[in-house]
Amino acid sequence: MSGWKPVNTRLKNQGMAAGNQQEQRGAESSMRFAYNRRSSPFIYRQIKKERMDIFVIGICSLLLLAIVAALTTKFARRKEGEPEVVMLASGDCSSCDGTDDKCEQVCMMEAATKEVEYYDDEELDRFRGRQSDQYTDKEAEEFAEVLYTMQPHEAKGWNRSLILRDINVPDQIKDELIAMIEG
């Protein structure tokens, strides 16, 4: 225990009195707790008000920044000549022209929930489940007969009807059907 000395002995050796150290601690503690409500209510209120002011200024700054960014974006688009985005209301499935995949998908889903529409082709139901490369030329002529008797705008609906009925179009007339659909 030769290295251990009581606190008072160490302070005396360093030239400090215990009383001076306590005064110094008292000054530090009063500074540390100066913002306490009990010790100084006026300072506490003022600091609370300053913090609230900083918070309000921060929120207002963020709002102002958002408004400036929105206006800058809007004016930059107008200067570039970029047209504003206009969302067209999707019409019925007869307005799908094949360029919009989403329209096609929505129409297919809509058609799946409705009753299947027949185009005077009930006799083709016997081909349900057959692969498109397994038709004879005579069977493909039955499909061609139905295809050539309809209006060009009906071809897409007929194709949907065949898909919903699980009837594959014969390979022999696929090119003609696609040409009629694309107009």
VENDA-V352309 format. One record per residue. RES is the residue in one small letter. SS is DSSP state (a for helix, b for strand, c for the rest). PHI is phi in degrees with one decimal (999 if undefined). D_FIRST is the distance of its C-alpha to the first C-alpha in Angstrom with 2 decimals. Layout:
res: <RES RES>
ss: <SS SS>
phi: <PHI PHI>
d_first: <D_FIRST D_FIRST>
This chain:
res: <m s g w k p v n t r l k n q g m a a g n q q e q r g a e s s m r f a y n r r s s p f i y r q i k k e r m d i f v i g i c s l l l l a i v a a l t t k f a r r k e g e p e v v m l a s g d c s s c d g t d d k c e q v c m m e a a t k e v e y y d d e e l d r f r g r q s d q y t d k e a e e f a e v l y t m q p h e a k g w n r s l i l r d i n v p d q i k d e l i a m i e g>
ss: <c c c c c c a a a a a a a a c c c a a a a a a a a a a a a a a a c c c c c c c c a a a a a a a a a a a a a a a a a a a a a a a a a a a a a a a a a a a a a a a a c c c c c c c c c c c c a a a c c c c c a a a a a a a a a a a a a c c c c c c c c a a a a a a c c c c c c c c c a a a a a a a a a a a a c c c a a a a a a a a a a a a a c c c c c c a a a a a a a a a a a a c>
phi: <999 -73.5 -83.1 -90.3 -134.7 -63.3 -59.6 -60.3 -66.0 -64.5 -64.1 -65.8 -64.2 -85.8 86.9 -112.7 -94.4 -63.4 -67.1 -62.2 -67.6 -66.5 -63.3 -65.9 -62.6 -63.1 -65.4 -64.9 -68.0 -69.3 -70.8 -64.7 -102.5 -65.7 -92.2 -71.6 -58.5 -70.3 -74.8 -154.3 -62.0 -65.1 -65.0 -61.0 -62.5 -66.3 -66.8 -62.3 -64.7 -64.3 -64.0 -65.4 -61.5 -62.4 -62.9 -63.4 -62.8 -63.2 -63.4 -62.0 -63.6 -63.9 -62.6 -62.0 -63.0 -64.2 -65.1 -62.4 -64.0 -65.1 -65.5 -61.6 -63.0 -64.5 -70.6 -65.6 -67.2 -66.4 -66.7 -74.8 81.6 -73.4 -69.8 -69.7 -71.1 -117.6 -90.0 -80.4 -73.0 -73.6 -86.1 -79.2 -70.6 -72.0 -88.9 -69.8 -107.8 92.2 -85.1 -104.6 -64.2 -64.8 -61.6 -61.6 -66.1 -62.6 -66.0 -66.2 -66.4 -65.4 -66.4 -68.6 -88.3 -92.6 -70.7 -66.3 -94.5 -101.4 -115.6 51.1 -134.1 -59.6 -66.8 -77.7 -62.6 -69.3 -92.7 -57.3 85.8 -79.6 -71.6 -68.1 -96.0 -106.6 -90.1 -81.7 -64.6 -65.8 -68.1 -66.1 -64.7 -63.4 -66.1 -63.0 -61.8 -66.2 -62.1 -77.0 -90.0 -102.5 -72.9 -57.7 -72.5 -87.8 -62.1 -65.1 -64.4 -65.0 -60.9 -61.2 -60.8 -64.4 -62.9 -66.8 -89.5 62.5 -113.2 -86.7 -72.9 -61.4 -58.5 -62.6 -117.2 -59.9 -61.2 -66.1 -64.0 -64.1 -62.4 -70.9 -66.8 -74.4 80.9>
d_first: <0.00 3.73 5.53 5.43 8.33 11.13 14.32 16.44 14.45 14.63 18.30 19.14 17.78 19.98 22.90 23.39 23.85 22.93 26.64 27.75 25.59 27.12 30.55 29.98 28.94 32.02 34.31 33.07 33.48 36.95 37.94 36.68 38.69 41.70 43.73 43.18 46.47 45.30 43.89 46.89 49.84 51.90 49.41 48.89 52.68 53.13 50.51 52.05 55.48 54.30 52.87 56.18 58.12 56.19 56.87 60.58 60.87 59.28 61.71 64.67 63.66 63.58 66.98 68.44 67.15 68.74 72.05 72.11 71.41 74.19 76.69 75.88 76.41 79.66 81.09 80.02 81.95 85.04 84.99 84.74 87.74 85.87 87.61 85.67 84.96 87.63 87.17 90.54 91.16 91.87 95.39 96.95 96.88 100.25 98.64 96.26 97.50 95.20 93.01 90.33 88.56 87.01 90.47 91.71 88.81 89.24 92.96 92.46 90.09 92.55 95.41 93.52 93.31 96.99 99.95 101.12 103.98 106.91 109.24 112.23 110.41 109.80 111.37 108.36 106.09 107.22 105.16 101.87 99.05 101.04 99.44 100.97 102.13 103.98 106.93 110.43 112.52 114.67 111.60 110.27 113.67 113.11 109.95 111.78 114.62 112.25 110.45 113.69 115.06 112.18 111.48 108.83 106.48 106.57 105.30 101.63 102.06 103.97 101.21 98.67 100.98 101.19 97.41 96.89 99.55 97.81 100.80 100.15 102.62 104.51 103.58 107.24 107.13 103.50 104.36 107.20 105.01 102.29 104.94 106.37 102.97 102.02 105.43>
